[in-house]
Amino acid sequence: MAQAPRNRSHRVSAATHDVAGKPLAGHRTALGLLLLAFTLSISDRMILSILFPDIKAEFGLSDAQLGVLGGVSFALFYATMGLPIARLADQFSRKWIIVASLLVFSIMTALGGLAMGFVTLLIFRIGVGVGEAGVGPASQSILADYFPPKRRGFAMAILLLGGSFGMILGFVGGGMIAEAHGWRAALISIGLPGVLLAFLMAKFLREPPRGTFDSETPAPPPAIRTTAIAMWNNPAMRHLVAGLVVAGMISYGITQWLPTFFIRTHELSQSQTGLLMAGVFGILGAIGAVVAGKVFDRLSIRGFQYGMWMMAAVPFFTMPFFILGLLADDLKTAMLFFIIPGFAANLYFGPALAMIQTLSPVNMRAVASALQSFFTNLIGMGLGPVIVGAFSDLLGPRYGDKSLSVALAYFSLIGLWGSLHFWLCGRALAKQQAAKSVQSAASV
């Protein structure tokens, strides 16, 4: 791998960009390619949930085992491999790390279509997790060098549109292919396009200089432990990561099980479920993510704490509608209740990931992102689907066919815990801003 450029003579002046507030040339191409990579990573990740009923029927699995396939098997290796790969991204070419990651997770997704049972499918999903571990931190680090701090919220929100687009591709494309040709053909068809994108990425993605918008040349990246300690010692960062962990648990747990909820409760086909998920949680979620990024950047002009407080308030407005949608007797009523939660489904992640980059020193950005991803995915993605599946099995004797909807309703209440951490993050940011103001006044 080629060493990433660090020569100060090749870097654009931070002061110039701060005054102009403009991103680097080529930012649209980079953002577009990274958006496509993130889209495919999410589609390869989420497609399994639309295939749960077919996989369960063929292999005779319980809901808890499906939760393991959709959660722990992927998240454990996605989270743990993210750390060493991210440290490489802080030292070497982020572009080539993304290219290699694309190839690995795409091939592993396609190989899942050849699985002979629970164990072999589990192994291939572990491979998907290992491959996807290199995409997120490296992508976020690249964008932080293309965009100035007060434009990063919107840039990260655009990147994370890949979550909505990937959901649409995985649910709609995967559902239609599975209905016509079986779940194995769906995995193969969704996995292979990533191989083509890897070659396009190799040709057209340009690696930006590190620390473009920072006043000092970045020092060599420290040990992972040093970055972890620095993050823990910053109260704002500490609560930001905690809030993301809870938000990730809610997001992954609900998203993995909602397709099965619609199939079981409202007796929809896979293609109908895919279209419904794409429309409500994909398209509306994409709109919500873009709006949230714009609003967060505008609030950040006054202070980053205001954006965090906005995020803290969201569950109080969305959770009641989501629970009513889960418990509604007919599909039309349920969908009306799901509109507001669908709009807010991806609201958190763009602004929060932008704050991770903004609060981190240049030489720690990829590792800081990977540490956040480690906890968010190991706990959030790893436990979320398993908890919902276990709740559903536990509640089955009492609620019968309604057990999954009741399990999802109880599970969604955990979102209030995340709100507390986002509010505390905002309070810590306000204190930091006040301290800087006092220091500036004293220096004058």
N, C-alpha and C positions, 0 to 999 in steps of 0.2 A: 504494500500500500504506500502511496506517495505521501510524504510528509506534508501536512497542511501548511499553507503559506503563513508566515508570521512577520515577514520583512516590513518594517515600518514604512519604507519608501513606497510600498505598493498599497498602502492603506489610505482611504480617503479621510480627510480631516473630520474628526467628530464634531468640532465646532461648526464647520460648514453645514453639516447635515442637521445638527440640532437647530440652527437658525432657520434653515429652509424647511425642516420637518419633512424632507423627502426621502423615500427609500432609495436604495442603490439601483442603478440600471440593471435590467434583467430580472427584476423582482417578480414580474408577472409570469415569466416563463418558469422560474423556480417554483413559485407558489402553485402554478398549474400542475407541474409534474409531481410535486410533493402531495398535492391534493389527490391526484390519481393514485399514487402509491398508498396513501392512507385509506382511500376508498376501497381498494382491493384488499387491504389488510383487514378492514372491517367486514367486508362481504365474506371473505374466507373464514373469519371468526364467527360471524353470526348465522351463516347458512345452516349450521348444524341444528339450530333451534327449530327451523321450519321442517327439518327432516326427523325430528324426535319421534313422531308417531310411527313412521315407517321403520326406523331403526329399532324402536322398542318392540314392534311386532315381529321383526325378523330375528332379533337376537334374544327376545324374551327378557327385557331389562325392566327394572323398577324405576320409579321417578328419581330416587336418590342416585342410582347409577347413571341416569341421563344427566343429572346435575353434575356428577363427577366428569363426564365427558365434556359438558359445556362449560365447566368451571375449573375445578382443581387441575385436571390434566393439562389444560392450556396455561392457566395462570401461574402455576408453580414454576414452570420453566421459563415462561415469558418474563416473569418478575426477576428471577435469579440470574438469568443470562443477560438481562438488560444492564446490569451493573458493570460487568467487565467490558461489554461491548460499548457502553457509553463512555467508559474511560478511554477506550481506543478512539472514540469519536472526538474526545477533547485533545487528542494527540495527533491523529492522522486524518486522512481524507474522509469526511463525513459522506461525501457523494458515493464512494466505493463501498462503504459500509451499507448504505441504503440499497445499492444495486445487488450486493450479495444477499442481503436479507430478503429482498423481493424474490430472488430465485429460489431460496430455500423454502419460504412459506408457501409459495405458489405450487411448487412441486409436491410438497407434503400434503397440501389440500387435495390435489389431484390423486395422490396415492391413497388417500382415505377412501376413495371409491373402490379400491381393491381389497378393503379390509375383509377378513374372514370371520371376525367375531369381535367381542368387546375388547379384548386385550390388544389385538392388532390395530383397531381403530383408536384406542387409547394412545398407542405408540405414535401413530401418525399425527394425532392432535397435539401430542407433546412436540413433535417436529414443527408443526405450525407455530406453536408458541415460541420456540427457539428462534425461528426465522423472523417473526414479527417483532421480536425484542429489539432489533437494530433500527427499526424505522422511526419510531416516535421521538426518542431523545435526539438523534442526529438531525431529523427534520426540524424540530423546534430550535435547535442550536443554529442551524443555517438561517432560518427565518429571523432570528434575533440579530443576525449580522446583515440582513437585507433591509430591515425596518427599524426606525428609531423607536425609543421606548413608548411614546404616546401614540404610536400607530400599530403597536404590536397586538393589542387586544383584538382589533378588527382582523389583522393578518392571521392570528391564531384561530379566530372564529371561522375564517374562510377555510383554513386548513382542516378544521374539525367539521366542516360540511361533509368531509369524507365519511364521517360517522353516519350521517343521514343518507348520503348517496350509497354508501356501502350496505346500509340496511335495505334500501330499495333494491339494489342489485341482488343481494343475497336472498331477500324474502320473495321478491317478485320473480326474478330470474330463476332462483333455486326452486321456488314452489312450482312454477310452470314446467320446468324441466323434469322435476321429480314426478309430477303428476302424469307427464307424457312418457317418460323413459325410466323412471325409478330414481331413488336417492343416490345411487352410485354414479349414474351419469351426471347428476346435478353437481356433485363434488368435483368430478373431473372437468366439467365445463366451466365452472366458476374458478377453478384453480389455474388453468393454463394461460389465460390472458396476462397474468403477472409476469410470465417469462418474456413476452413481447415488450411489456412496459420496461422491464429491466434493461433491455437493449436500447430503448429510446432514452431512458434515463442516463445511461452511460454516454450517449452521444451529445445530449442537449443540456444536461444540468451542469451549471458552473458553480464551483466552490468559492464562496465569497471570503475575503480576508476576515480573520477573527477580530472581534472587538472593534468593528467599524465605527460604532457610535460611542465608544468609550475613550476617555482622554489619555489613557496610558496603554502601552504595549502589554498584552497579556503575559503573565508569568507562566512558567510550565505548570501543568495541572498537578494538583497535590494528590495524595492518597485518597481513596474513597472514604476512609475513616475521617480524614480531615474535613472533607466536604460535609459528611453527615453531622459532625460536631458543629460546624458553622451553621448548618440549617437548624439544628436543635437550639442553638444559642440565640437564634433570632425568633422572638415570640410570634411575630407576624407569619414567618415561614412555617413555624411549628403548627399553628392553628390552621394555616392554609392547607397544609398537607393532610391534617386530620379531617378537615372538612371535605377534601377531595376523596379521601378513603371512604367516608360514609356515602358521599354522592355516588362514587363508583360502585359501591355495594348495592345501592338502590337501583342504579341504572342497569348494571349487568344482570342482577337477579330478576328484575322485572322484564327486561328485553328478551332474555333467554326463554322466559316462560309464557309471555303474552301470546305468541302464536299458538301454543298448545291450549291456552285458555280459550281462544276463539274457536279452535277446532272442537274442543270438548264441550264447552258451554253453549255455543251458538251453532254448532254442527256445520261449520264452514269447511270447504275444501282447502287444500294447500294453496292453490292459485288464488282463491278468494281471500284467504288469510294474508297472503303476500301482498296483494293489491291494497287491502285495507291497512295493513301495517305501514306500507309505503306512503299511502296518502295521509294518514293521520300523524304517525310518528316520524315518517321520513320527510315528507315535504314540509309539513308544519314545523317539525323540529329543525329543518334547515333554515327556514325563515326566522324562527326564534333565535337560532345561533347567531345569524348575521345581525339581527336587531340588537341582541345582547352585546355583541362585540362593539357596535357603534355607540350604544349607550354607555358602555363601560369606558370607552376612550373619552367620551365627552365628560363624564363624571370625573375622570382622572385628571382633567385640567385643574379642577379644584383640589383634588387629592385622591389618591388611590383608595382610601378608606371608604369613600362613598360608593364605589363600585362593589366593594365587598359587602357592604350593608344592603345593597340592592339584592345581591345573591342570597343573603341570609333571610330575606323576607319571602322569597319565592315559594317554599313549601307550604307556607301558611295559606297561600291563595290556590295552590294546585292540588294539594293532598285531598281535601274534601271531595273535589270533583272526580278525582281518580278512584277513590273508594266507592262513590256512588255509581260510577261506570262499571266497576267490577261486580257490584251487587244488583245491577239493573236486570230486569226480567227479559227485556227484548233488545235486539241488536241496535235499532235506531236510537233508542234512549241511551244506551251505553255509549254509542259513538258521539252523541251530543255532549255527554259528560267528559269524554276523552279529549275534546278539542283543546281545552286550556292546558291540561297536562302534556298533550302532544306538542304544543307550541313551546313549552318550557323544558322539553325532554333533554335538549343539548345545550341549555343556556349556560350552565356552569363552566364548561370545560375550556372554552376559548379564553375568557378573561382570567381564569385561574391559572392556566398554563402560561399565559403571558406574564402574570405576576411572578411565577417561578423563575422565568428568565430575567425579569427586571430586578428581582431581589438577589439574584446570584451573581457573584463575580464572573468575569468573562471566562476565566480558566476553569470554572466549576460548572458551567451551564449544562452540558450534556449529562454529567454525572448527577447533578441536582435533579434534572428531569427524570433520570433513570431511578434515582432513589424514591422520588415521588411516585413514579410508575410502579416501583417494586412494592410499596405498601398498598397503593391503590388497587393493583391487580392481584397481589397475593391474598390480601384480605377481602377487597371488594369483589373482584371477578372470581377469586377462588372460592369464597364462602357464600356469596350472594345466591347463585343458582342452586347450590347444595342446600342452603337453609330453606329456600322456597320449596324445593323438592321434598326435603325431610318433613317440613310443615304439612305439605299436601298429603304425604303418606300417613302422618300422625292423625290428621283431621279426617281422613277418609272414612273411618267407621262411624263418625258422627254426622258428617255433612255429605257423604256420598260424592256425587258428581260435582257438587259445589265446593269440594275441599280445596281445589286449586285457587278459586277466586277468593275464598276466605283467607287462605294462606297469603296470597298477594296483598290483601287488604291489611292484615296485621303487619306484614313485612314493610309496607310503605311508611308506617309510623316512625321507623328508624330515621327517616329524613329530618325530623326535628332535631336530632342530635347533631347532624351536619350543620344545620342553621346556626346552632350555638357557636360552633367553631368558626364559621365565616364571620359572625358578628364580632367574636373576640379577635380575629385577624384584623378586621377593620379598626377596632379600638387600638390595637398595637401599632398599626400604621399611622393612626392619628397622633399617637404619642411620639412616634419617630419624626413625623413632620413638624410637630411643635418643638421638639428638641433641636432640629435643624434650624428652625426659624430663630430660636434663641441664640444659637451659635453664630448665625449670620449677623444678627443684630449686635452681638458682642464684638465681632471682628470689625464691624464698621465703627 
